[in-house]
């Protein structure tokens, strides 16, 4: 099951960091994807910054406009809503639907060619197909 958190404003890096760390405390969250307009390189833009999530430094490459999440059960939605209320004082909407692709598509085959077999399953549907591989996504594994 997927949900979308749609804040009423674009999030600054500090708010993004606090929201991600709060959402990480919820056991029912499987995947979190940040979506928004791409930030220019750090030399051009001071908003291009590094945030700390789960104790790891992550290069924030987007101005967060939407947070897409894959969750285990409907019960998790209320926990997510509580964390959002704590971190997004200006308001937000939560929508349930299908937001993250789960399977490789014909477009993936065209983009990656034979290299598609080397793309990890957890990366399918999470990346901008027009970006360089090094700029695509950062995966932080949950410590079990």
DSSP file (Angstrom, degrees, kcal/mol; ACC not computed):
  #  RESIDUE AA STRUCTURE BP1 BP2  ACC     N-H-->O    O-->H-N    N-H-->O    O-->H-N    TCO  KAPPA ALPHA  PHI   PSI    X-CA   Y-CA   Z-CA
    1    1 A X              0   0    0      0, 0.0    70,-3.0     0, 0.0     2,-0.3   0.000 360.0 360.0 360.0 135.7    0.0    0.0    0.0
    2    2 A X  E     -AB  70  97A   0     95,-1.0    95,-2.0    68,-0.2     2,-0.3  -0.849 360.0-172.8-113.2 149.1    1.3    3.4   -0.9
    3    3 A X  E     -AB  69  96A   0     66,-2.6    66,-2.8    -2,-0.3     2,-0.4  -0.958  12.7-144.7-133.9 158.3    0.5    6.9    0.5
    4    4 A X  E     -AB  68  95A   0     91,-2.8    91,-2.5    -2,-0.3     2,-0.6  -0.988   2.8-155.5-123.1 129.0    1.5   10.4   -0.5
    5    5 A X  E     -AB  67  94A   0     62,-3.2    62,-2.4    -2,-0.4     2,-0.7  -0.928  12.8-170.1-100.5 120.9    2.2   13.2    1.9
    6    6 A X  E     - B   0  93A   0     87,-3.2    87,-1.6    -2,-0.6    60,-0.2  -0.851   8.5-154.9-116.1  94.1    1.5   16.5    0.1
    7    7 A X  E     - B   0  92A   0     -2,-0.7    85,-0.3    58,-0.4     4,-0.1  -0.308  21.6-126.2 -65.8 152.2    2.8   19.4    2.3
    8    8 A X  S    S+     0   0    0     83,-2.2     2,-0.3    80,-0.1    -1,-0.1   0.536  94.4  32.1 -76.4  -5.9    1.1   22.8    1.7
    9    9 A X  S    S-     0   0    0     82,-0.3     2,-0.2    56,-0.1    -2,-0.1  -0.947  96.5 -92.5-140.3 160.8    4.6   24.3    1.1
   10   10 A X        -     0   0    0     -2,-0.3     2,-0.3     1,-0.1    55,-0.2  -0.560  50.8-119.1 -69.1 142.3    7.9   23.2   -0.3
   11   11 A X        -     0   0    0     53,-2.9    53,-0.5    -2,-0.2     2,-0.1  -0.667  15.9-136.3 -90.3 137.8   10.1   21.8    2.6
   12   12 A X     >  -     0   0    0     -2,-0.3     4,-2.4    51,-0.1     5,-0.2  -0.428  36.1 -98.7 -79.6 166.9   13.4   23.4    3.5
   13   13 A X  H  > S+     0   0    0      1,-0.2     4,-2.5     2,-0.2     5,-0.2   0.856 122.1  52.9 -57.4 -38.1   16.3   21.0    4.3
   14   14 A X  H  > S+     0   0    0      2,-0.2     4,-2.4     1,-0.2    -1,-0.2   0.914 111.5  45.4 -65.7 -42.2   15.8   21.2    8.1
   15   15 A X  H  > S+     0   0    0      2,-0.2     4,-2.5    -3,-0.2     5,-0.2   0.900 112.4  51.9 -67.5 -40.6   12.1   20.3    7.9
   16   16 A X  H  X S+     0   0    0     -4,-2.4     4,-2.6     2,-0.2     5,-0.2   0.930 110.8  48.6 -59.4 -45.9   12.8   17.5    5.4
   17   17 A X  H  X S+     0   0    0     -4,-2.5     4,-2.3    -5,-0.2    -2,-0.2   0.931 113.0  45.7 -61.8 -47.6   15.5   16.1    7.8
   18   18 A X  H  X S+     0   0    0     -4,-2.4     4,-1.9     1,-0.2    -1,-0.2   0.889 114.0  49.5 -66.4 -37.6   13.2   16.2   10.9
   19   19 A X  H  X S+     0   0    0     -4,-2.5     4,-2.8     2,-0.2     5,-0.2   0.935 111.5  48.2 -65.5 -46.0   10.3   14.7    9.0
   20   20 A X  H  X S+     0   0    0     -4,-2.6     4,-1.9     1,-0.2    -2,-0.2   0.904 112.2  48.9 -62.5 -41.1   12.4   11.8    7.6
   21   21 A X  H  X S+     0   0    0     -4,-2.3     4,-0.5    -5,-0.2    -1,-0.2   0.873 112.9  48.1 -66.8 -35.6   13.8   11.0   11.0
   22   22 A X  H >< S+     0   0    0     -4,-1.9     3,-1.0    -5,-0.2     4,-0.3   0.918 111.9  48.6 -68.9 -43.3   10.4   11.1   12.6
   23   23 A X  H >< S+     0   0    0     -4,-2.8     3,-1.5     1,-0.2    -2,-0.2   0.814 102.1  64.2 -67.1 -29.2    8.9    8.8    9.9
   24   24 A X  H 3< S+     0   0    0     -4,-1.9    -1,-0.2     1,-0.3    -2,-0.2   0.740  90.6  66.7 -65.6 -21.7   11.8    6.4   10.3
   25   25 A X  T << S+     0   0    0     -3,-1.0     2,-0.5    -4,-0.5    -1,-0.3   0.648  81.6  92.7 -72.7 -14.2   10.6    5.7   13.8
   26   26 A X    X   -     0   0    0     -3,-1.5     3,-1.1    -4,-0.3    50,-0.0  -0.710  66.0-154.4 -86.9 124.2    7.5    4.0   12.4
   27   27 A X  T 3  S+     0   0    0     -2,-0.5    -1,-0.1     1,-0.2    49,-0.0   0.790  87.6  63.2 -68.0 -28.9    7.9    0.3   12.0
   28   28 A X  T 3  S+     0   0    0     43,-0.1    44,-2.2    48,-0.0     2,-0.5   0.440  77.8 103.6 -79.8   1.7    5.3   -0.1    9.3
   29   29 A X  E <   +C   71   0A   0     -3,-1.1    42,-0.2    42,-0.2     3,-0.1  -0.747  37.7 169.6 -89.5 123.8    7.2    2.1    6.8
   30   30 A X  E     +     0   0A   0     40,-3.1     2,-0.3    -2,-0.5    41,-0.2   0.860  64.9  10.3 -95.8 -46.4    9.0    0.1    4.0
   31   31 A X  E     -C   70   0A   0     39,-1.5    39,-2.2     2,-0.0     2,-0.4  -0.992  54.8-165.5-140.5 141.3   10.1    2.8    1.6
   32   32 A X  E     -C   69   0A   0     -2,-0.3     2,-0.4    37,-0.2    37,-0.2  -0.998   8.9-174.4-127.8 129.8   10.2    6.6    1.5
   33   33 A X  E     -C   68   0A   0     35,-3.2    35,-3.0    -2,-0.4     2,-0.4  -0.989  13.6-148.0-124.8 128.1   10.7    8.6   -1.7
   34   34 A X  E     -C   67   0A   0     -2,-0.4     2,-0.4    33,-0.2    33,-0.2  -0.797  17.8-172.4 -93.0 134.9   11.2   12.4   -1.8
   35   35 A X  E     +C   66   0A   0     31,-2.8    30,-2.9    -2,-0.4    31,-2.5  -0.987  26.2 102.4-129.8 139.3    9.9   14.1   -4.9
   36   36 A X  E    S-C   64   0A   0     -2,-0.4     2,-0.2    28,-0.2    28,-0.2  -0.977  70.1 -39.5 172.8-176.4   10.3   17.7   -5.9
   37   37 A X  E     -C   63   0A   0     26,-0.7    26,-2.7    -2,-0.3     2,-0.1  -0.479  66.1-106.9 -73.4 140.1   12.1   20.1   -8.1
   38   38 A X  E     -C   62   0A   0     24,-0.2     2,-0.3    -2,-0.2    24,-0.3  -0.363  29.8-130.3 -67.1 138.7   15.8   19.3   -8.6
   39   39 A X        -     0   0    0     22,-2.7     3,-0.1    -2,-0.1    -1,-0.1  -0.692  21.4-116.8 -88.0 141.9   18.2   21.6   -6.8
   40   40 A X        -     0   0    0     -2,-0.3     5,-0.1     1,-0.2     8,-0.1  -0.264  52.8 -69.5 -66.6 165.8   21.1   23.2   -8.8
   41   41 A X    >>  -     0   0    0      1,-0.1     4,-2.0     3,-0.1     3,-1.6  -0.106  49.3-105.1 -55.8 158.2   24.7   22.2   -7.7
   42   42 A X  T 34 S+     0   0    0      1,-0.3    -1,-0.1     2,-0.2     6,-0.1   0.797 117.8  63.8 -57.7 -32.6   25.9   23.5   -4.3
   43   43 A X  T 34 S+     0   0    0      1,-0.2    -1,-0.3     3,-0.0     3,-0.1   0.790 114.0  32.9 -63.6 -26.8   28.2   26.0   -6.0
   44   44 A X  T <4 S+     0   0    0     -3,-1.6     2,-0.4     1,-0.2    -2,-0.2   0.757 123.1  41.5 -98.1 -30.4   25.1   27.8   -7.4
   45   45 A X    ><  -     0   0    0     -4,-2.0     3,-1.0    -5,-0.1    -1,-0.2  -0.972  54.8-158.6-131.9 124.9   22.5   27.2   -4.7
   46   46 A X  T 3  S+     0   0    0     -2,-0.4    -1,-0.1     1,-0.2    -4,-0.1   0.682  92.6  68.8 -73.7 -16.7   22.9   27.4   -0.9
   47   47 A X  T 3  S+     0   0    0      2,-0.1     2,-0.8   -35,-0.0    -1,-0.2   0.707  73.6  97.9 -72.6 -18.8   19.8   25.2   -0.4
   48   48 A X    <   +     0   0    0     -3,-1.0     2,-0.3    -7,-0.2    13,-0.1  -0.592  62.9 146.1 -71.2 110.4   21.8   22.2   -1.9
   49   49 A X  E     -D   60   0B   0     -2,-0.8    11,-2.6    11,-0.5     2,-0.5  -0.829  52.5-104.4-144.5 173.2   22.8   20.6    1.4
   50   50 A X  E     -D   59   0B   0     -2,-0.3     2,-0.3     9,-0.2     9,-0.2  -0.910  32.7-167.9-106.3 131.8   23.5   17.5    3.3
   51   51 A X  E     -D   58   0B   0      7,-2.9     7,-3.4    -2,-0.5     2,-0.6  -0.802  19.5-124.9-114.5 160.8   21.0   16.2    5.8
   52   52 A X  E     +D   57   0B   0     -2,-0.3     2,-0.4     5,-0.2     5,-0.2  -0.929  30.9 172.2-111.3 118.5   21.4   13.5    8.4
   53   53 A X  E >  S-D   56   0B   0      3,-2.7     3,-2.1    -2,-0.6   -35,-0.1  -0.992  72.6  -9.3-126.8 126.9   18.9   10.6    8.3
   54   54 A X  T 3  S-     0   0    0     -2,-0.4    -1,-0.1     1,-0.3     3,-0.1   0.809 128.9 -58.3  56.7  31.1   19.3    7.5   10.5
   55   55 A X  T 3  S+     0   0    0      1,-0.3     2,-0.4    -3,-0.0    -1,-0.3   0.459 117.2 110.2  80.8   0.3   22.8    8.8   11.5
   56   56 A X  E <  S-D   53   0B   0     -3,-2.1    -3,-2.7     2,-0.0     2,-0.4  -0.882  70.0-122.4-110.3 140.6   23.9    8.8    7.8
   57   57 A X  E     -D   52   0B   0     -2,-0.4     2,-0.4    -5,-0.2    -5,-0.2  -0.669  30.6-171.0 -81.5 132.7   24.7   11.9    5.8
   58   58 A X  E     -D   51   0B   0     -7,-3.4    -7,-2.9    -2,-0.4     2,-0.7  -0.985  24.8-125.7-127.5 132.7   22.6   12.2    2.6
   59   59 A X  E     -D   50   0B   0     -2,-0.4     2,-0.6    -9,-0.2    -9,-0.2  -0.687  26.2-140.8 -77.7 113.6   23.0   14.7   -0.2
   60   60 A X  E     +D   49   0B   0    -11,-2.6   -11,-0.5    -2,-0.7   -47,-0.1  -0.670  27.1 173.2 -79.5 118.6   19.6   16.3   -0.6
   61   61 A X        +     0   0    0     -2,-0.6   -22,-2.7   -13,-0.1     2,-0.3   0.444  55.5  53.0-109.1  -2.5   19.1   16.8   -4.3
   62   62 A X  E    S- C   0  38A   0    -24,-0.3     2,-0.9   -27,-0.0   -24,-0.2  -0.945  77.1-120.8-132.5 154.5   15.5   18.0   -4.4
   63   63 A X  E     - C   0  37A   0    -26,-2.7   -26,-0.7    -2,-0.3   -51,-0.1  -0.861  51.9-117.7 -87.0 106.5   13.4   20.7   -2.8
   64   64 A X  E     + C   0  36A   0     -2,-0.9   -53,-2.9   -53,-0.5   -28,-0.2  -0.247  53.5 153.2 -62.3 120.2   10.8   18.4   -1.2
   65   65 A X  E     +     0   0A   0    -30,-2.9   -58,-0.4     1,-0.4     2,-0.3   0.637  68.7  18.4-113.9 -29.4    7.3   18.9   -2.5
   66   66 A X  E     - C   0  35A   0    -31,-2.5   -31,-2.8   -60,-0.2     2,-0.5  -0.992  60.0-150.7-143.1 148.1    5.9   15.4   -2.0
   67   67 A X  E     -AC   5  34A   0    -62,-2.4   -62,-3.2    -2,-0.3     2,-0.4  -0.979  14.9-163.2-120.7 117.0    6.8   12.4    0.1
   68   68 A X  E     -AC   4  33A   0    -35,-3.0   -35,-3.2    -2,-0.5     2,-0.4  -0.828  11.9-174.2-100.5 137.7    5.8    9.0   -1.3
   69   69 A X  E     -AC   3  32A   0    -66,-2.8   -66,-2.6    -2,-0.4     2,-0.5  -0.989  24.5-149.2-137.4 140.6    5.7    6.1    1.1
   70   70 A X  E     -AC   2  31A   0    -39,-2.2   -40,-3.1    -2,-0.4   -39,-1.5  -0.944  32.0-178.5-102.3 126.0    5.2    2.3    0.9
   71   71 A X  E     - C   0  29A   0    -70,-3.0   -42,-0.2    -2,-0.5     3,-0.1  -0.803  32.5-129.5-125.7 164.9    3.7    1.1    4.1
   72   72 A X  S    S+     0   0    0    -44,-2.2     2,-0.3    -2,-0.3    -1,-0.1   0.943  80.9   1.8 -78.3 -52.1    2.6   -2.3    5.6
   73   73 A X    >   -     0   0    0    -45,-0.1     3,-1.0     1,-0.1     4,-0.4  -0.846  69.1-105.8-138.0 167.7   -1.0   -1.6    6.8
   74   74 A X  T >> S+     0   0    0     -2,-0.3     3,-1.2     1,-0.2     4,-0.6   0.780 113.0  69.8 -65.4 -26.6   -3.7    1.0    7.0
   75   75 A X  H >> S+     0   0    0      1,-0.3     4,-0.9     2,-0.2     3,-0.5   0.809  89.1  63.8 -60.9 -28.9   -3.0    1.4   10.7
   76   76 A X  H <> S+     0   0    0     -3,-1.0     4,-2.5     1,-0.2    -1,-0.3   0.785  87.1  71.6 -66.5 -27.1    0.3    3.0    9.8
   77   77 A X  H <> S+     0   0    0     -3,-1.2     4,-2.6    -4,-0.4    -1,-0.2   0.898  96.5  49.4 -58.0 -42.9   -1.5    5.9    8.1
   78   78 A X  H <X S+     0   0    0     -4,-0.6     4,-2.0    -3,-0.5    -1,-0.2   0.880 110.5  50.2 -66.5 -37.2   -2.6    7.3   11.4
   79   79 A X  H  X S+     0   0    0     -4,-0.9     4,-2.0     2,-0.2    -2,-0.2   0.901 111.5  48.9 -65.4 -40.5    1.0    7.1   12.8
   80   80 A X  H  X S+     0   0    0     -4,-2.5     4,-2.3     1,-0.2    -2,-0.2   0.919 109.0  53.0 -63.0 -44.0    2.3    8.9    9.7
   81   81 A X  H  X S+     0   0    0     -4,-2.6     4,-2.3     1,-0.2    -1,-0.2   0.894 107.9  51.3 -59.4 -41.3   -0.4   11.6   10.1
   82   82 A X  H  X S+     0   0    0     -4,-2.0     4,-1.6     1,-0.2    -1,-0.2   0.916 110.3  48.1 -63.6 -43.3    0.7   12.1   13.8
   83   83 A X  H  X S+     0   0    0     -4,-2.0     4,-1.4     1,-0.2    -1,-0.2   0.872 111.6  51.0 -65.3 -36.2    4.4   12.5   12.8
   84   84 A X  H  X S+     0   0    0     -4,-2.3     4,-3.2     1,-0.2    -2,-0.2   0.893 106.3  53.9 -68.1 -39.6    3.4   15.0   10.0
   85   85 A X  H  < S+     0   0    0     -4,-2.3    -1,-0.2     1,-0.2    -2,-0.2   0.866 109.8  49.1 -61.7 -35.6    1.3   17.1   12.4
   86   86 A X  H  < S+     0   0    0     -4,-1.6    -1,-0.2    -5,-0.2    -2,-0.2   0.821 124.3  28.6 -70.8 -31.7    4.4   17.3   14.7
   87   87 A X  H  < S+     0   0    0     -4,-1.4     2,-0.6     1,-0.2    -2,-0.2   0.647 114.7  56.5-108.2 -19.0    6.7   18.4   11.8
   88   88 A X    ><  +     0   0    0     -4,-3.2     3,-1.6    -5,-0.2    -1,-0.2  -0.693  54.4 166.9-119.0  78.2    4.5   20.2    9.2
   89   89 A X  T 3  S+     0   0    0     -2,-0.6    -1,-0.1     1,-0.3     3,-0.1   0.691  72.3  62.8 -66.8 -19.2    2.9   23.0   11.1
   90   90 A X  T 3  S-     0   0    0      1,-0.2    -1,-0.3    -3,-0.1    -5,-0.1   0.452 114.6 -98.7 -88.6  -1.4    1.7   24.7    7.9
   91   91 A X    <   -     0   0    0     -3,-1.6   -83,-2.2    -7,-0.2   -82,-0.3  -0.098  38.9-161.9 105.1 159.7   -0.5   21.8    6.9
   92   92 A X  E     -B    7   0A   0    -85,-0.3     2,-0.3   -84,-0.1   -85,-0.2  -0.968  14.2-129.2-165.9 164.0   -0.5   18.8    4.6
   93   93 A X  E     -B    6   0A   0    -87,-1.6   -87,-3.2    -2,-0.3     2,-0.5  -0.952  13.3-150.0-122.5 148.2   -2.7   16.3    2.9
   94   94 A X  E     -B    5   0A   0     -2,-0.3     2,-0.4   -89,-0.2   -89,-0.2  -0.985  15.9-173.5-119.1 125.9   -2.4   12.5    2.9
   95   95 A X  E     -B    4   0A   0    -91,-2.5   -91,-2.8    -2,-0.5     2,-0.4  -0.936  14.7-144.8-119.8 141.7   -3.6   10.5   -0.1
   96   96 A X  E     +B    3   0A   0     -2,-0.4     2,-0.3   -93,-0.2   -93,-0.2  -0.867  50.3  94.2-102.1 137.7   -3.8    6.7   -0.4
   97   97 A X  E    S-B    2   0A   0    -95,-2.0   -95,-1.0    -2,-0.4     2,-0.6  -0.957  79.3 -56.0 175.7-159.9   -3.1    5.2   -3.9
   98   98 A X        +     0   0    0     -2,-0.3     3,-0.1     1,-0.1   -28,-0.1  -0.954  58.7 146.5-111.0 113.3   -0.4    3.6   -6.0
   99   99 A X        +     0   0    0     -2,-0.6     2,-0.5     1,-0.2    -1,-0.1   0.600  54.2  62.8-120.8 -21.7    2.6    6.0   -6.3
  100  100 A X  S    S-     0   0    0    -31,-0.1    -1,-0.2    26,-0.0    26,-0.1  -0.943  79.1-127.3-116.4 123.0    5.7    3.8   -6.5
  101  101 A X        -     0   0    0     -2,-0.5     3,-0.0    24,-0.4    -2,-0.0  -0.381  19.3-171.6 -65.0 143.4    6.2    1.4   -9.4
  102  102 A X        +     0   0    0     -2,-0.1     2,-0.3    23,-0.1    -1,-0.1   0.533  62.4  53.8-112.5 -12.0    6.9   -2.1   -8.3
  103  103 A X  S    S-     0   0    0     22,-0.0     2,-0.2     0, 0.0    -1,-0.1  -0.894  84.4-105.1-127.3 153.8    7.8   -3.8  -11.6
  104  104 A X        -     0   0    0     -2,-0.3     2,-0.2    20,-0.1    -2,-0.1  -0.535  43.2-157.2 -72.7 143.3   10.3   -3.1  -14.4
  105  105 A X     >  -     0   0    0     -2,-0.2     4,-1.8     1,-0.1     5,-0.1  -0.612  33.1 -98.9-118.7 175.6    8.6   -1.6  -17.5
  106  106 A X  H  > S+     0   0    0      1,-0.2     4,-2.3     2,-0.2     5,-0.2   0.878 123.6  57.2 -61.0 -38.7    9.2   -1.4  -21.3
  107  107 A X  H  > S+     0   0    0      1,-0.2     4,-2.4     2,-0.2    -1,-0.2   0.882 104.7  51.3 -60.8 -38.5   10.5    2.2  -20.7
  108  108 A X  H  > S+     0   0    0      2,-0.2     4,-3.1     1,-0.2     5,-0.5   0.911 108.5  51.6 -62.7 -42.2   13.0    0.8  -18.2
  109  109 A X  H  X S+     0   0    0     -4,-1.8     4,-2.0     1,-0.2    -2,-0.2   0.895 111.7  46.7 -62.1 -41.2   14.1   -1.7  -20.9
  110  110 A X  H  < S+     0   0    0     -4,-2.3    -1,-0.2     2,-0.2    -2,-0.2   0.912 116.9  44.0 -66.9 -42.5   14.6    1.1  -23.5
  111  111 A X  H  < S+     0   0    0     -4,-2.4    -2,-0.2    -5,-0.2    -3,-0.2   0.942 128.0  25.0 -68.2 -49.6   16.5    3.3  -21.0
  112  112 A X  H >< S-     0   0    0     -4,-3.1     3,-1.6     1,-0.2    -3,-0.2   0.714  83.3-172.8 -93.5 -23.2   18.8    0.7  -19.5
  113  113 A X  G >< S-     0   0    0     -4,-2.0     3,-1.6    -5,-0.5    -1,-0.2  -0.418  73.6 -10.0  63.8-136.5   19.0   -1.9  -22.3
  114  114 A X  G >  S+     0   0    0      1,-0.3     3,-1.1     2,-0.1    -1,-0.3   0.743 129.9  71.4 -66.7 -23.0   20.9   -5.0  -21.2
  115  115 A X  G X  S+     0   0    0     -3,-1.6     3,-1.6     1,-0.2     4,-0.5   0.575  72.5  89.6 -70.5  -7.9   22.0   -3.2  -18.0
  116  116 A X  G X  S+     0   0    0     -3,-1.6     3,-1.2     1,-0.3    -1,-0.2   0.838  78.6  61.2 -58.5 -33.1   18.4   -3.5  -16.7
  117  117 A X  G <  S+     0   0    0     -3,-1.1    -1,-0.3     1,-0.2    -2,-0.2   0.750 101.0  54.4 -65.6 -22.3   19.2   -6.8  -15.2
  118  118 A X  G <  S+     0   0    0     -3,-1.6     2,-0.5    -4,-0.2    -1,-0.2   0.542  82.9 101.9 -88.5  -8.3   21.8   -5.1  -13.0
  119  119 A X  S <  S-     0   0    0     -3,-1.2     5,-0.1    -4,-0.5    -7,-0.0  -0.666  80.6-119.5 -78.3 121.2   19.4   -2.5  -11.6
  120  120 A X    >>  -     0   0    0     -2,-0.5     3,-1.9     1,-0.1     4,-0.6  -0.279  16.4-121.9 -60.7 145.3   18.4   -3.6   -8.1
  121  121 A X  G >4 S+     0   0    0      1,-0.3     3,-1.1     2,-0.2    -1,-0.1   0.833 111.3  60.7 -57.5 -34.5   14.7   -4.4   -7.6
  122  122 A X  G 34 S+     0   0    0      1,-0.2    -1,-0.3     3,-0.0    -2,-0.1   0.639 100.5  56.6 -71.5 -10.9   14.4   -1.7   -4.8
  123  123 A X  G X> S+     0   0    0     -3,-1.9     3,-2.0     2,-0.1     4,-0.5   0.612  77.8 113.7 -91.1 -14.2   15.5    1.0   -7.4
  124  124 A X  T << S+     0   0    0     -3,-1.1   -20,-0.1    -4,-0.6    -3,-0.0  -0.390  91.0   2.6 -62.4 127.3   12.7    0.2   -9.8
  125  125 A X  T 34 S+     0   0    0     -2,-0.1   -24,-0.4     2,-0.1    -1,-0.3   0.451 111.3  91.6  79.7   1.1   10.4    3.2  -10.0
  126  126 A X  T <4 S+     0   0    0     -3,-2.0     2,-0.3   -26,-0.1    -2,-0.2   0.556  72.9  70.7-102.8  -8.8   12.4    5.4   -7.6
  127  127 A X  S  < S-     0   0    0     -4,-0.5     2,-0.7    10,-0.1    -2,-0.1  -0.717  79.2-112.1-119.3 160.0   14.7    7.2   -9.9
  128  128 A X    >   -     0   0    0     -2,-0.3     3,-1.8     8,-0.2     7,-0.1  -0.785  25.7-151.6 -83.5 114.3   14.7    9.9  -12.6
  129  129 A X  T 3  S+     0   0    0     -2,-0.7    -1,-0.1     1,-0.3     4,-0.1   0.653  92.8  57.1 -66.9 -13.4   15.4    8.1  -15.8
  130  130 A X  T 3  S+     0   0    0      2,-0.1    -1,-0.3    -3,-0.0     2,-0.1   0.536  92.3  88.2 -92.0  -7.4   17.0   11.3  -17.2
  131  131 A X  S <  S-     0   0    0     -3,-1.8     5,-0.1     1,-0.1     2,-0.1  -0.480  87.9 -96.5 -89.9 160.4   19.6   11.7  -14.4
  132  132 A X    >   -     0   0    0     -2,-0.1     3,-1.6     1,-0.1     4,-0.4  -0.411  36.8-113.3 -68.0 152.4   23.0   10.1  -14.2
  133  133 A X  G >  S+     0   0    0      1,-0.3     3,-1.2     2,-0.2     4,-0.5   0.865 117.3  56.7 -57.2 -37.8   23.2    6.9  -12.2
  134  134 A X  G 3  S+     0   0    0      1,-0.3    -1,-0.3     2,-0.1    -2,-0.0   0.688 110.2  45.7 -68.4 -16.7   25.3    8.6   -9.5
  135  135 A X  G <  S+     0   0    0     -3,-1.6    -1,-0.3    -7,-0.1    -2,-0.2   0.356  92.7  89.0-103.6   4.6   22.6   11.3   -9.0
  136  136 A X  S <  S-     0   0    0     -3,-1.2     2,-0.3    -4,-0.4    -8,-0.2   0.988  90.4 -26.1 -76.8 -63.8   19.6    8.9   -8.9
  137  137 A X        -     0   0    0     -4,-0.5     2,-0.5   -10,-0.1    -1,-0.2  -0.993  39.3-140.1-154.6 154.0   18.8    7.7   -5.4
  138  138 A X        -     0   0    0     -2,-0.3     2,-0.6    -3,-0.1   -80,-0.0  -0.988  20.4-155.7-117.7 126.6   20.3    7.0   -2.0
  139  139 A X        -     0   0    0     -2,-0.5     2,-0.6     2,-0.0    -2,-0.0  -0.906   5.5-167.6-106.7 123.0   19.0    3.9   -0.3
  140  140 A X        -     0   0    0     -2,-0.6     2,-0.2   -84,-0.0    -2,-0.0  -0.946  18.1-141.8-107.5 116.0   19.2    3.8    3.5
  141  141 A X        -     0   0    0     -2,-0.6     2,-0.3     1,-0.1    -2,-0.0  -0.539  17.2-115.7 -80.1 142.1   18.6    0.3    4.8
  142  142 A X        -     0   0    0     -2,-0.2     2,-0.6  -112,-0.1    -1,-0.1  -0.605  29.8-120.5 -74.1 131.2   16.6   -0.2    8.0
  143  143 A X              0   0    0     -2,-0.3    -1,-0.1     1,-0.2     0, 0.0  -0.649 360.0 360.0 -77.1 118.1   18.8   -1.8   10.7
  144  144 A X              0   0    0     -2,-0.6    -1,-0.2     0, 0.0    -2,-0.0   0.420 360.0 360.0 -88.2 360.0   17.1   -5.0   11.6
